[in-house]
C-alpha cells in the first residue's frame, strides 16, 4: 500500500491530471443531446447553448439538466478517452523509466508489488480524472439548463424517465465515469511495459480503439439490416463506451453481465500482459 500511495500521488498530484480532467469537461460539451425531427439535425450541448431558442429549451425535456448530464459520454469523449485517461500515468511512468528510478524501486519493493501498485495507480487515477471532468460538467449543466421538474411533465413521467430519482441516476453516472476512465487506461498500461515513447503509448491505444469501434458498429449495422434484434447484446459489450450503458439501465441483465465480463477480461489481459513483458526483459523494463 505504501508503494501504491507513492505511485498514486505522483500520478494525481501533477498538472497533467488536472489537464485530463479539463479535457474531459470540455469534450462533454460535444455530446449529442437533441435531434430536430423536422430536419434530422443533431445538436450538441455547445450548439444548444449558442443556437437553440431559449423557448424550445424551456419546453423540450431533452434539455433538462439531468438529461444533458446523462449524455456526457456521447461526444468526442468516446474517441479520445484512451489518451485522456492514461495521460497522467503515462507522463509519470515515462519519466520514471527515463530517469532509471524504476530499477531502484523494483529492487526495493519487489517485482509483483511494483506491478500491482502501478496497475492500481493507473486504474484509479484514470477513473478519478474522468469523474473530476464529469462533475465539473454536471455543475455547469445544472447552472445552464433547467431541472426536469420545471417542465410540464407528470410525476409518473419523471419516475419513468428517472427510475429511483435524480440522485440515483447521478450516482450511476459517477460510477460509469470511474469505470469508463479505468477501462480506457488498460491499452496504454500494457504498451508502457515494452515502450517508453509517450507518443506511441497514447497514439496506439487511440488507433486500436477507433478500429475496434468502427468494426463493431459496422457489425451492428449489418445485424440491424438483417433484422437480428440480438445483435447489440452480442457485440455491444465490445464498444469502447459500453461500460457506461448502465447509466440508463437499472437492472442486471444479460447485456450488463457481458459488458462486465469484457471489462474484467480486458483488465486481466492488460495486467498479465504487462507482467509478461516486464518479466522477459533482463532489466525488468528499466
Buried (B, 14 or more C-beta within 10 A) or exposed (E): EEBBEEBBEBBBEBEBBBBBBBBBBBBBBBBBBBEEEEEEEEBBBBBBBEEBEEEEBEEBBBBBBBBBBBBBBBBBBBBBBBBBBBBBBBBBBBBBBEEEEBBEBBEEBEBEBBBBBBBBBBBBBBBBBBBBBBBBBBEBBBEBBBEBEEBEBEEEEBEEBBEEEBEEBBEBBBBBBBBBBBBBBBBBBBBBBBBBEBEBBBBBBBEBBBEBBEEBEEBBEEBEEEEBEEBBBBBBBBBBBBBBBBBBEEEEEEBBEBBBEBBEEBBEEBBEBBBEBBEEEEEBBB
